[in-house]
Amino acid sequence: MSEYIHKSHNVTVLLYHLVFPAKYRRIVFDEQVDAVLKDICLGVAERYQVKFLEIGTDKDHVHFLVQSVSTYSVTKLVALI
């Protein structure tokens, strides 16, 4: 599932479970939106030190299981996504 991230002075296993609901919990996530969302997340993972372990969509919200380095705060991760 997760891996240890080895840096020069530390080793981390930092996991975040983030849930993003759609505005007013409207049903907006379908298979096409799910595919585009996963492509965008892969692009974010390549540019930053972030790994998306799980991406799950329901009809009105999205779940992310994200592994990151300890230098990124939760607000920084949300801004990246």
C-alpha positions as CSV (number, residue, x, y, z in Angstrom):
1,M,0.0,0.0,0.0
2,S,2.2,2.8,1.1
3,E,6.0,3.1,1.0
4,Y,8.6,4.8,3.1
5,I,9.9,8.0,1.6
6,H,13.6,8.3,2.2
7,K,15.1,11.7,2.2
8,S,18.6,12.8,3.2
9,H,17.7,13.3,6.9
10,N,14.4,11.6,7.4
11,V,12.1,8.8,6.5
12,T,8.3,9.4,6.4
13,V,5.1,7.5,5.9
14,L,2.6,10.3,5.9
15,L,-0.9,9.5,4.6
16,Y,-3.8,11.8,4.1
17,H,-7.4,10.9,3.5
18,L,-9.1,13.8,1.8
19,V,-12.8,14.0,0.9
20,F,-14.0,16.7,-1.5
21,P,-17.8,17.0,-1.8
22,A,-19.4,18.7,-4.8
23,K,-21.1,22.0,-4.2
24,Y,-24.5,21.4,-2.7
25,R,-23.8,17.7,-3.0
26,R,-25.0,17.7,-6.5
27,I,-24.5,14.6,-8.6
28,V,-21.7,15.6,-11.0
29,F,-19.1,12.8,-11.0
30,D,-19.6,10.2,-13.7
31,E,-17.1,7.9,-15.5
32,Q,-15.9,10.6,-17.9
33,V,-15.2,13.0,-15.0
34,D,-13.5,10.2,-13.1
35,A,-11.1,9.5,-15.9
36,V,-10.2,13.2,-16.4
37,L,-9.7,13.6,-12.6
38,K,-7.3,10.6,-12.5
39,D,-5.3,12.0,-15.4
40,I,-5.0,15.4,-13.6
41,C,-3.9,13.7,-10.4
42,L,-1.2,11.7,-12.2
43,G,0.1,15.0,-13.6
44,V,0.2,16.5,-10.1
45,A,2.0,13.5,-8.8
46,E,4.7,13.8,-11.5
47,R,5.3,17.5,-10.7
48,Y,5.3,17.4,-6.9
49,Q,6.4,14.9,-4.3
50,V,2.9,13.5,-3.9
51,K,1.6,10.0,-4.6
52,F,-2.1,9.2,-5.0
53,L,-2.6,5.7,-3.6
54,E,-6.3,5.7,-4.1
55,I,-8.8,7.9,-6.0
56,G,-12.4,7.1,-5.6
57,T,-15.4,8.9,-6.8
58,D,-19.0,8.6,-5.8
59,K,-21.9,10.5,-7.4
60,D,-21.4,13.6,-5.2
61,H,-17.9,13.4,-3.7
62,V,-14.3,12.3,-4.3
63,H,-12.0,10.5,-1.9
64,F,-8.2,10.7,-2.2
65,L,-5.7,8.7,-0.2
66,V,-2.5,10.7,-0.7
67,Q,1.1,10.0,0.5
68,S,3.4,13.0,0.8
69,V,6.5,14.3,2.3
70,S,6.3,16.1,5.7
71,T,7.3,19.5,4.2
72,Y,3.8,19.8,2.6
73,S,1.0,20.8,4.9
74,V,-2.6,19.8,4.3
75,T,-3.4,23.2,3.0
76,K,-0.6,22.9,0.5
77,L,-1.8,19.5,-0.7
78,V,-5.4,20.8,-1.1
79,A,-4.0,23.7,-3.1
80,L,-2.1,21.3,-5.4
81,I,-5.2,19.1,-6.0
